[in-house]
């Protein structure tokens, strides 16, 4: 059975992450992977990851941990994407669950946050199926904030 794993970005998997594709209607909804990788190189709070299905790179994600933020904004998932040819197969859900579990290991992780456009109904359903709650609050970019409560 094929295994999903989250691996830190390396020279070996970076180029594969740069070649991942989104569905046509998703292209304008998420920053390109090249932008996220560049952002992670100048901001030490960002950590980029390749999502692997066995040895194949099928997705990209980035986490953010800002020790100076309030607990609702300390742990964040600012980027998450699965290549269009691997979507709707359960791989995204498994990858997201692994990242949630990874972040939850931090004693100071009380919430995990992310955001999406308010009209991105498939993303909202996806994140809500993992336990994230739509706060109704908006980020500066007009994206709605979703939070997953980890501990009190």
C-alpha positions as CSV (number, residue, x, y, z in Angstrom):
1,X,0.0,0.0,0.0
2,X,1.3,3.4,-0.9
3,X,2.5,5.6,1.9
4,X,2.1,9.4,2.3
5,X,5.0,11.1,4.0
6,X,5.9,14.8,4.8
7,X,9.6,15.5,4.1
8,X,11.5,18.7,4.5
9,X,12.3,20.5,1.3
10,X,15.7,19.5,-0.2
11,X,17.5,20.1,-3.5
12,X,16.4,16.6,-4.5
13,X,12.6,17.2,-4.1
14,X,12.5,21.0,-4.6
15,X,12.4,20.9,-8.4
16,X,9.6,18.3,-8.3
17,X,7.6,20.7,-6.1
18,X,8.2,23.5,-8.6
19,X,6.6,21.3,-11.3
20,X,3.4,20.4,-9.4
21,X,0.2,21.6,-11.1
22,X,-3.1,22.8,-9.8
23,X,-6.5,22.5,-11.4
24,X,-7.3,25.5,-13.6
25,X,-9.8,26.9,-11.1
26,X,-7.3,26.7,-8.3
27,X,-4.4,28.5,-9.9
28,X,-5.4,32.0,-8.7
29,X,-6.3,30.7,-5.2
30,X,-2.8,29.8,-3.9
31,X,0.6,31.4,-4.2
32,X,2.9,29.5,-6.6
33,X,5.3,27.1,-4.9
34,X,8.3,29.0,-6.1
35,X,7.0,32.1,-4.2
36,X,6.5,30.0,-1.0
37,X,10.0,28.5,-1.3
38,X,11.6,31.9,-1.8
39,X,9.6,33.2,1.2
40,X,10.8,30.4,3.4
41,X,14.4,31.3,2.6
42,X,14.1,34.9,3.9
43,X,11.7,34.2,6.8
44,X,13.0,31.7,9.4
45,X,9.5,31.2,10.7
46,X,8.5,29.3,7.5
47,X,9.3,25.6,6.9
48,X,8.6,24.2,3.4
49,X,7.8,20.5,2.9
50,X,7.3,18.1,0.0
51,X,4.4,15.7,0.2
52,X,5.5,12.3,-1.0
53,X,3.5,9.3,-2.1
54,X,6.2,6.6,-1.6
55,X,9.0,8.2,-3.7
56,X,6.8,10.4,-5.9
57,X,6.4,14.1,-4.9
58,X,2.6,14.8,-5.1
59,X,2.3,18.0,-3.1
60,X,3.8,20.9,-1.3
61,X,3.0,22.6,2.0
62,X,4.6,25.1,4.3
63,X,4.2,25.6,8.0
64,X,4.8,28.8,10.0
65,X,5.8,29.0,13.7
66,X,6.2,32.5,15.1
67,X,7.2,32.4,18.7
68,X,6.2,36.0,19.2
69,X,2.5,35.5,18.1
70,X,-0.5,35.0,20.2
71,X,-1.5,31.3,20.6
72,X,-4.1,31.5,17.8
73,X,-1.5,32.6,15.3
74,X,1.6,30.8,16.6
75,X,1.2,27.7,14.4
76,X,0.0,28.3,10.9
77,X,-0.3,26.4,7.6
78,X,0.0,29.1,5.0
79,X,0.5,26.8,2.0
80,X,-1.0,23.5,1.1
81,X,-1.4,22.0,-2.3
82,X,-1.8,18.6,-4.0
83,X,-1.0,18.1,-7.7
84,X,-4.1,18.0,-9.8
85,X,-3.5,14.4,-10.8
86,X,-3.5,13.2,-7.2
87,X,-6.5,15.2,-5.9
88,X,-9.7,13.6,-4.6
89,X,-7.9,10.3,-3.6
90,X,-7.5,11.0,0.1
91,X,-3.8,11.9,-0.1
92,X,-4.4,15.5,0.9
93,X,-6.3,14.5,3.9
94,X,-3.7,12.1,5.0
95,X,-0.9,14.6,4.4
96,X,-2.8,17.3,6.3
97,X,-3.4,15.0,9.2
98,X,0.3,14.1,9.4
99,X,1.2,17.8,9.6
100,X,-1.4,18.4,12.3
101,X,0.0,15.6,14.3
102,X,3.5,16.9,13.8
103,X,2.6,20.4,15.0
104,X,0.5,19.1,17.9
105,X,3.7,17.6,19.4
106,X,4.8,21.1,20.4
107,X,3.8,21.8,24.0
108,X,2.9,25.4,23.1
109,X,0.7,24.5,20.2
110,X,-2.9,25.4,21.3
111,X,-4.3,26.1,17.9
112,X,-3.3,25.5,14.3
113,X,-4.5,28.1,11.9
114,X,-4.9,28.4,8.1
115,X,-6.9,30.5,5.7
116,X,-8.7,30.3,2.4
117,X,-11.0,32.5,0.3
118,X,-14.5,32.7,1.7
119,X,-16.0,31.4,-1.6
120,X,-13.6,28.4,-1.9
121,X,-16.3,26.0,-0.7
122,X,-14.4,22.8,-1.5
123,X,-11.4,23.9,0.5
124,X,-13.7,25.0,3.4
125,X,-15.4,21.6,3.4
126,X,-12.0,19.8,3.3
127,X,-10.5,21.8,6.2
128,X,-13.8,21.5,8.2
129,X,-13.7,17.7,7.7
130,X,-10.3,17.7,9.6
131,X,-11.8,19.7,12.5
132,X,-10.9,23.2,11.5
133,X,-13.6,25.8,12.4
134,X,-14.4,28.8,10.3
135,X,-13.9,31.8,12.6
136,X,-15.6,34.3,10.3
137,X,-12.6,36.6,10.8
138,X,-10.7,37.8,7.7
139,X,-7.0,38.1,7.1
140,X,-5.7,41.3,5.4
141,X,-5.9,39.4,2.1
142,X,-9.6,38.9,2.6
143,X,-9.2,35.2,3.3
144,X,-11.3,33.6,6.1
145,X,-9.4,32.2,9.1
146,X,-10.0,28.6,10.2
147,X,-8.7,27.3,13.5
148,X,-8.1,23.8,14.8
149,X,-8.1,23.7,18.6
150,X,-5.4,21.4,19.8
151,X,-5.3,21.9,23.6
152,X,-6.4,24.4,26.2
